[in-house]
Amino acid sequence: MTFELSTLLLVLLLAVILAVYNQRQASALRGVERLVQDFVAMQIRDRRTRHIEGLATRIDPLDWLARQVSAELEQPVSISEVMRVVPEIRAVELRASSGQRVIVSTLPKSDILRFDHRLRAAGKQKNAAERVASFASRPLLGKSRWGWGVQTIERVMSQTQEFFDLEAEAVAERLGLKWDKPSRLWFHVVK
């Protein structure tokens, strides 16, 4: 009986010793994991710092926007000109070579539709100057009240490349917008 009891006590003691050492090893591994994560974060920060130097002058905004929107379409889109910039909703309206219009914004389609509805309501003014101003600021998403006929493409930083936000900010700066390093952009292709 004493032999079985001493064996049981030794097994329990061994289990306690193993548990303590496993806890210490797990703690040490968590420390190494944090160290590696910090090292990777430093490397990413260095790469991003090197990439941002001179980015605003060397990036072509129309080419960059065309590549972003073409990545999700069956046929590549070539953007020919900037039609207008709408800073109220942080959007830019572009004309594609095929005649389509592309609206790029940091806001989703629903917010742009609300902005368009406000423009339509403002267009019912009696004053000639107000009617001319309303005509000049025609709805971004066309005449559709609910956004029908508009293909929406969402580009998210986590699904693109690691420099997406930096490049988008440089493009916005070149176009006269302030996007504040967006993590996502919406491209609305109006037929």
N, C-alpha and C positions, 0 to 999 in steps of 0.2 A: 504494500500500500504506500509506503514512504517512497519507494522507487517511482511509482506512477505519479505521485504528487510532485516529486522533485522534477520529473520529466515535464509535467504540465507547467510548472513554474518556469523552467528553463525555456520552454516554447513561448510562453507569454512574455518573458523577458526579451527573448530574441525578436518577437513581434514588435515590442515597444521600441527597441533599439533601431530596428529597420524603419519603423514609422518616423522616428525622429530624424534619422539620416535622410530619408526620402523627402521630408519637409525641408531640410537644409538644402538638398540638391535642387528641389523645385524652386526654392527662393533664389538660389544662385543662377538657375536657368532663366528665371524672370528678369534678373538683373542683366544678364547677357542679352536677352531679347530687347530690353529697353536701350541698351548700348547700341545694338545693331540698328534699331529703328532710328535712333538719333543720328547715327552715321549716315544712313540712307537719306534722312531728311536734310542733312547738311549737303550731301551730293546733289539732291534735287534742287535745293535752294541755289547752289553754285551754278548748276546748269541753267536754271531759270534766269539768274542774274546775267550770265554770259549771253543768253539768247535775247534778253530785252535790250541790250546795248545796241543802239542804232536801229532798232526794229521799226520805229515810227517813220524813218526815212527810207528804209529799203523795202518795205512791204507795199505791194500794189493792192489797194482796197478792192477794186472791181474784180481783179483776178482771184483774190482770196475769197470774196463772197461767192463768186461763180463756182469755185471748187467746193465750197461748203454746201451749196444748194444742189450741185450736180451729183454729189455723193449719194443722195437719196432718190434721185430721179432716174427714169429709164434712159433718157437722152441727156447728154451734157448741155448745160445752159451757158451761153456766153453773154455777159452783161456789157451793154454798150454805153450807158450813161446813167448819171444820177439825175433823177427828175426833180426830187425835192427832199428836203430834210425836215422832219417834224419833231422838234425838240420836246414838245409837250408830252409825247408818249415815247420818246427815245427811239424813233423809227426813221428809216430812210426808204424812199421809194425809188426803185431802179427800173430801167427798161432793159429787157433782154433783146438780143438780136432777132429772136423769133417773133417779137412784138408783144410778148407777155410782159406783165409787170410783176416785179418781185418786191415785196415789202419785208424788210428785215427789222426786227425789234426784239427788245428784251422782254416784251410783254406778250401774253398769249392772245389768241384770236378774240376771245370774249372781251378783253379790255379794249382792243382796237375797234371792235364793233360798237361798244359803248361810246367811244370817242366819235365814231362815224355818226351815230344817232344824234349826238349833241350838235355836230356840224349840220345835219339835216334840219334840226329844230331851229338852229340859228339862221338857216337859209330862208325862213319864212318871214323875214323882216320886210318892212315896207320901204325903208330908205334905200335909195339906189346904191349908195356907197356900201351899205351892208350886204346887198344882194351881190355886188361885184366881188366883195371880199369872200362871201360864202361860195361863190362859183370858183374863185381861185383856190379855195381850200376844199376841193371836192373830196368825197369819202375815199379813204385809202383802199378799202376792200370792194370797191365797185358799187353797183346799184343794188345789189342783193341785201335785203334787210337782215338776213340771218347768216350771211357769209357763204351761201351756196355758190358753187363754181370756183371756190378758192381751195387750193391744195396747200395744206399746212405741213411743214417739215420742221421738226424740232431737233436741234443739234445740241447735245449735252456733252460737257467736258469729260465726264467719266467714260463716254463712248467714243471720244475722238482721240486727241493727242494731249500730252501734258502741257503744251504751250497754248492751248485753245484760248484761254482767258486773256493771256498777254497779247496774242495776235488780234483778238477781237477788240481789245481796248485800243491798240495801235490803229486799227482800221477805223474805229469810231472817232478817234482823235483826228485822223486825216479827213474824215467826212464832216467834222464839226459837231460831233455828238459826244455825250458823256455817258458811257456804259458801265463804268466802275468795275472792270474785270469780270464780265458776266460768266457764270458757270453754264448758262444755256442761252441759245438764241432761237427765235422762231422765224422761219422763212415762209411767207405766205405768197404763193404763186397764183396770180390772178390771170385767168385765161382771157 
